[in-house]
Amino acid sequence: MKKFLIVGLGNIGKQYENTRHNIGFKILDHFAKEEHLTFQTQKLGDITTYKLKGRTFILLKPNTYMNLSGKAVWYWLTREKVPLENLLVIADDLNLPFGSIRVKTKGSDGGHNGLSDIQRSLNTTNYNRFRFGISDAFSKGKQVDYVLGEWTPEENEKLDDRLQKSVELIKSFGLSGITETMNAFNGK
């Protein structure tokens, strides 16, 4: 059985629950709700598994806070013996319009502290990432407030559709592979 580690980045705690920076958690929560899965708190994160057509998806929400996400990713990759090419990290991206999707097989951290820590822990920039656009609609010097701010009513209205598209993307990654997933979902 092929295993995949799907990591949604975010920060633990009620005060972060509906913030833009927590889109990774929100996507995995939507996946779990849709498939009637329950997360269990385990070492370095909340975990649940989903089986589909001979594949096991291990969904991880690290509880290390965003800036130390690499520790949890490394631990679960190693513990579950998931090959690096079967890792998908979900993160917010200020450089993309709200709700847009970009899947890549490698790249820089783009100034994202969670991705930066993962790259340090894995000692490579060659891992799959799914960037979810949160836009850059903030004033100069207000980036942190914006990222840690909650979704606007307009964004919330559109979010369910984007969360559903994200669940489809994750399933495609496990069933069809990264290249086909990039072709099917990038820019959608």
C-alpha atoms as a printed R data frame, in Angstrom:
    type eleno elety resid chain resno       x      y       z
1   ATOM     1    CA   MET     A     1   0.000  0.000   0.000
2   ATOM     2    CA   LYS     A     2   1.370  3.411  -1.006
3   ATOM     3    CA   LYS     A     3   1.567  5.987   1.784
4   ATOM     4    CA   PHE     A     4   1.287  9.753   1.459
5   ATOM     5    CA   LEU     A     5   1.942 12.364   4.127
6   ATOM     6    CA   ILE     A     6  -0.264 15.427   3.677
7   ATOM     7    CA   VAL     A     7   0.791 18.260   5.983
8   ATOM     8    CA   GLY     A     8  -1.429 21.268   6.548
9   ATOM     9    CA   LEU     A     9   0.471 24.163   8.090
10  ATOM    10    CA   GLY     A    10  -1.040 26.339  10.798
11  ATOM    11    CA   ASN     A    11  -0.814 27.444  14.402
12  ATOM    12    CA   ILE     A    12  -2.578 25.725  17.276
13  ATOM    13    CA   GLY     A    13  -5.009 27.598  19.485
14  ATOM    14    CA   LYS     A    14  -8.476 29.121  19.170
15  ATOM    15    CA   GLN     A    15  -7.066 32.585  18.409
16  ATOM    16    CA   TYR     A    16  -5.535 31.271  15.144
17  ATOM    17    CA   GLU     A    17  -8.372 28.975  14.055
18  ATOM    18    CA   ASN     A    18  -9.926 31.153  11.332
19  ATOM    19    CA   THR     A    19  -6.844 33.072  10.260
20  ATOM    20    CA   ARG     A    20  -5.401 33.138   6.760
21  ATOM    21    CA   HIS     A    21  -2.152 31.600   8.006
22  ATOM    22    CA   ASN     A    22  -4.101 28.505   9.113
23  ATOM    23    CA   ILE     A    23  -5.404 27.544   5.675
24  ATOM    24    CA   GLY     A    24  -3.436 24.266   5.843
25  ATOM    25    CA   PHE     A    25  -5.316 23.225   8.982
26  ATOM    26    CA   LYS     A    26  -8.615 24.422   7.486
27  ATOM    27    CA   ILE     A    27  -8.155 22.330   4.323
28  ATOM    28    CA   LEU     A    28  -7.350 19.178   6.320
29  ATOM    29    CA   ASP     A    29 -10.291 19.829   8.657
30  ATOM    30    CA   HIS     A    30 -12.569 20.111   5.616
31  ATOM    31    CA   PHE     A    31 -11.151 16.838   4.232
32  ATOM    32    CA   ALA     A    32 -11.714 15.097   7.574
33  ATOM    33    CA   LYS     A    33 -15.271 16.406   7.882
34  ATOM    34    CA   GLU     A    34 -16.145 15.316   4.342
35  ATOM    35    CA   GLU     A    35 -14.764 11.797   4.891
36  ATOM    36    CA   HIS     A    36 -15.966 11.455   8.520
37  ATOM    37    CA   LEU     A    37 -12.429 11.241   9.912
38  ATOM    38    CA   THR     A    38 -11.335 12.198  13.415
39  ATOM    39    CA   PHE     A    39  -7.956 13.677  14.259
40  ATOM    40    CA   GLN     A    40  -6.069 12.215  17.231
41  ATOM    41    CA   THR     A    41  -3.378 14.171  19.051
42  ATOM    42    CA   GLN     A    42  -0.130 12.234  18.790
43  ATOM    43    CA   LYS     A    43   3.542 13.121  18.896
44  ATOM    44    CA   LEU     A    44   4.135 16.572  17.357
45  ATOM    45    CA   GLY     A    45   0.683 16.901  15.828
46  ATOM    46    CA   ASP     A    46  -2.878 15.873  15.185
47  ATOM    47    CA   ILE     A    47  -3.128 12.880  12.845
48  ATOM    48    CA   THR     A    48  -5.796 10.981  10.957
49  ATOM    49    CA   THR     A    49  -5.596  8.503   8.093
50  ATOM    50    CA   TYR     A    50  -7.724  7.981   5.041
51  ATOM    51    CA   LYS     A    51  -7.623  4.986   2.689
52  ATOM    52    CA   LEU     A    52  -8.559  5.243  -0.967
53  ATOM    53    CA   LYS     A    53  -7.916  2.757  -3.783
54  ATOM    54    CA   GLY     A    54  -4.906  1.064  -2.189
55  ATOM    55    CA   ARG     A    55  -3.398  4.285  -0.875
56  ATOM    56    CA   THR     A    56  -3.107  5.584   2.660
57  ATOM    57    CA   PHE     A    57  -3.235  9.326   3.203
58  ATOM    58    CA   ILE     A    58  -1.778 10.402   6.547
59  ATOM    59    CA   LEU     A    59  -3.121 13.872   7.321
60  ATOM    60    CA   LEU     A    60  -0.952 15.851   9.742
61  ATOM    61    CA   LYS     A    61  -1.592 19.170  11.470
62  ATOM    62    CA   PRO     A    62   1.678 19.909  13.326
63  ATOM    63    CA   ASN     A    63   1.236 21.226  16.870
64  ATOM    64    CA   THR     A    64   4.717 22.733  16.925
65  ATOM    65    CA   TYR     A    65   3.513 26.143  15.704
66  ATOM    66    CA   MET     A    66   4.250 27.305  12.187
67  ATOM    67    CA   ASN     A    67   7.907 28.257  12.656
68  ATOM    68    CA   LEU     A    68   8.881 24.766  13.870
69  ATOM    69    CA   SER     A    69   6.833 22.664  11.426
70  ATOM    70    CA   GLY     A    70   9.896 20.840  10.099
71  ATOM    71    CA   LYS     A    71  10.324 18.809  13.273
72  ATOM    72    CA   ALA     A    72   6.853 17.260  12.904
73  ATOM    73    CA   VAL     A    73   7.220 16.687   9.158
74  ATOM    74    CA   TRP     A    74  10.579 14.929   9.586
75  ATOM    75    CA   TYR     A    75   9.293 12.806  12.480
76  ATOM    76    CA   TRP     A    76   6.181 11.543  10.641
77  ATOM    77    CA   LEU     A    77   7.963 11.007   7.313
78  ATOM    78    CA   THR     A    78  10.512  8.839   9.122
79  ATOM    79    CA   ARG     A    79   8.098  7.053  11.447
80  ATOM    80    CA   GLU     A    80   5.664  6.139   8.662
81  ATOM    81    CA   LYS     A    81   8.445  5.455   6.118
82  ATOM    82    CA   VAL     A    82   6.852  7.787   3.582
83  ATOM    83    CA   PRO     A    83   9.133  8.549   0.620
84  ATOM    84    CA   LEU     A    84   9.897 12.251   0.181
85  ATOM    85    CA   GLU     A    85   8.131 12.309  -3.197
86  ATOM    86    CA   ASN     A    86   4.898 11.306  -1.385
87  ATOM    87    CA   LEU     A    87   4.980 14.379   0.866
88  ATOM    88    CA   LEU     A    88   2.632 17.296   0.164
89  ATOM    89    CA   VAL     A    89   2.841 20.436   2.328
90  ATOM    90    CA   ILE     A    90  -0.087 22.883   2.288
91  ATOM    91    CA   ALA     A    91   0.678 26.531   3.074
92  ATOM    92    CA   ASP     A    92  -0.751 29.999   2.586
93  ATOM    93    CA   ASP     A    93   0.795 32.276  -0.056
94  ATOM    94    CA   LEU     A    94   0.636 36.079  -0.057
95  ATOM    95    CA   ASN     A    95   1.854 36.263  -3.648
96  ATOM    96    CA   LEU     A    96  -1.214 34.520  -5.085
97  ATOM    97    CA   PRO     A    97  -4.729 35.951  -5.450
98  ATOM    98    CA   PHE     A    98  -7.247 34.721  -2.895
99  ATOM    99    CA   GLY     A    99  -8.239 31.091  -3.427
100 ATOM   100    CA   SER     A   100  -5.846 30.417  -6.277
101 ATOM   101    CA   ILE     A   101  -3.813 27.225  -6.256
102 ATOM   102    CA   ARG     A   102  -0.212 26.541  -7.136
103 ATOM   103    CA   VAL     A   103   1.349 23.094  -6.783
104 ATOM   104    CA   LYS     A   104   5.116 22.748  -7.198
105 ATOM   105    CA   THR     A   105   7.698 19.998  -6.747
106 ATOM   106    CA   LYS     A   106  10.430 22.293  -5.404
107 ATOM   107    CA   GLY     A   107  11.276 25.908  -4.807
108 ATOM   108    CA   SER     A   108  12.178 28.525  -2.273
109 ATOM   109    CA   ASP     A   109  10.302 29.108   0.955
110 ATOM   110    CA   GLY     A   110   9.078 32.448  -0.438
111 ATOM   111    CA   GLY     A   111   9.554 34.039   2.977
112 ATOM   112    CA   HIS     A   112   7.175 31.540   4.612
113 ATOM   113    CA   ASN     A   113   8.575 30.562   8.028
114 ATOM   114    CA   GLY     A   114   6.869 27.163   8.072
115 ATOM   115    CA   LEU     A   115   8.301 26.187   4.685
116 ATOM   116    CA   SER     A   116  11.695 27.550   5.713
117 ATOM   117    CA   ASP     A   117  11.783 25.306   8.777
118 ATOM   118    CA   ILE     A   118  10.661 22.276   6.762
119 ATOM   119    CA   GLN     A   119  13.449 22.879   4.232
120 ATOM   120    CA   ARG     A   120  15.977 23.084   7.060
121 ATOM   121    CA   SER     A   121  14.697 19.856   8.635
122 ATOM   122    CA   LEU     A   122  14.571 17.937   5.353
123 ATOM   123    CA   ASN     A   123  17.810 19.509   4.105
124 ATOM   124    CA   THR     A   124  16.262 20.022   0.673
125 ATOM   125    CA   THR     A   125  13.939 22.311  -1.260
126 ATOM   126    CA   ASN     A   126  12.808 19.352  -3.382
127 ATOM   127    CA   TYR     A   127   9.473 18.439  -1.856
128 ATOM   128    CA   ASN     A   128   5.905 18.941  -3.073
129 ATOM   129    CA   ARG     A   129   4.050 21.960  -1.861
130 ATOM   130    CA   PHE     A   130   0.511 23.179  -2.381
131 ATOM   131    CA   ARG     A   131   0.291 26.941  -2.013
132 ATOM   132    CA   PHE     A   132  -3.144 28.431  -1.383
133 ATOM   133    CA   GLY     A   133  -3.474 32.101  -2.308
134 ATOM   134    CA   ILE     A   134  -4.498 34.510   0.438
135 ATOM   135    CA   SER     A   135  -3.642 37.660  -1.628
136 ATOM   136    CA   ASP     A   136  -1.584 40.630  -0.513
137 ATOM   137    CA   ALA     A   137  -4.401 43.048   0.307
138 ATOM   138    CA   PHE     A   138  -2.642 44.719   3.219
139 ATOM   139    CA   SER     A   139  -0.981 48.079   3.859
140 ATOM   140    CA   LYS     A   140   2.774 48.481   4.112
141 ATOM   141    CA   GLY     A   141   4.001 47.161   7.458
142 ATOM   142    CA   LYS     A   142   0.761 45.255   8.125
143 ATOM   143    CA   GLN     A   143   1.750 41.843   6.719
144 ATOM   144    CA   VAL     A   144   1.757 40.020  10.075
145 ATOM   145    CA   ASP     A   145  -1.637 41.483  11.037
146 ATOM   146    CA   TYR     A   146  -3.035 40.447   7.665
147 ATOM   147    CA   VAL     A   147  -1.684 36.889   7.709
148 ATOM   148    CA   LEU     A   148  -2.836 36.366  11.289
149 ATOM   149    CA   GLY     A   149  -6.131 38.133  10.552
150 ATOM   150    CA   GLU     A   150  -9.426 36.379   9.955
151 ATOM   151    CA   TRP     A   151 -11.064 35.918   6.557
152 ATOM   152    CA   THR     A   152 -13.320 38.718   5.339
153 ATOM   153    CA   PRO     A   153 -17.036 37.967   4.867
154 ATOM   154    CA   GLU     A   154 -16.458 37.994   1.070
155 ATOM   155    CA   GLU     A   155 -13.593 35.485   1.380
156 ATOM   156    CA   ASN     A   156 -15.639 33.283   3.719
157 ATOM   157    CA   GLU     A   157 -18.409 33.154   1.103
158 ATOM   158    CA   LYS     A   158 -16.019 31.744  -1.482
159 ATOM   159    CA   LEU     A   159 -13.995 29.560   0.870
160 ATOM   160    CA   ASP     A   160 -16.168 26.405   0.842
161 ATOM   161    CA   ASP     A   161 -15.764 26.003  -2.909
162 ATOM   162    CA   ARG     A   162 -11.993 26.501  -2.623
163 ATOM   163    CA   LEU     A   163 -11.778 23.994   0.261
164 ATOM   164    CA   GLN     A   164 -13.633 21.412  -1.832
165 ATOM   165    CA   LYS     A   165 -11.236 21.995  -4.743
166 ATOM   166    CA   SER     A   166  -8.339 21.519  -2.297
167 ATOM   167    CA   VAL     A   167  -9.681 18.138  -1.134
168 ATOM   168    CA   GLU     A   168  -9.946 17.041  -4.773
169 ATOM   169    CA   LEU     A   169  -6.335 18.151  -5.293
170 ATOM   170    CA   ILE     A   170  -5.086 16.060  -2.351
171 ATOM   171    CA   LYS     A   171  -6.873 12.947  -3.629
172 ATOM   172    CA   SER     A   172  -5.501 13.566  -7.128
173 ATOM   173    CA   PHE     A   173  -1.972 13.806  -5.709
174 ATOM   174    CA   GLY     A   174  -2.265 10.308  -4.237
175 ATOM   175    CA   LEU     A   175  -4.144  8.718  -7.120
176 ATOM   176    CA   SER     A   176  -2.698 10.427 -10.220
177 ATOM   177    CA   GLY     A   177   0.676 11.775  -9.106
178 ATOM   178    CA   ILE     A   178   2.207 15.213  -8.826
179 ATOM   179    CA   THR     A   179   2.577 16.006 -12.552
180 ATOM   180    CA   GLU     A   180  -1.038 15.265 -13.424
181 ATOM   181    CA   THR     A   181  -2.176 17.139 -10.306
182 ATOM   182    CA   MET     A   182  -0.161 20.211 -11.282
183 ATOM   183    CA   ASN     A   183  -1.644 20.122 -14.802
184 ATOM   184    CA   ALA     A   184  -5.196 19.715 -13.498
185 ATOM   185    CA   PHE     A   185  -5.169 22.216 -10.619
186 ATOM   186    CA   ASN     A   186  -2.554 24.951 -11.082
187 ATOM   187    CA   GLY     A   187  -4.206 28.294 -11.649
188 ATOM   188    CA   LYS     A   188  -7.677 26.911 -10.914
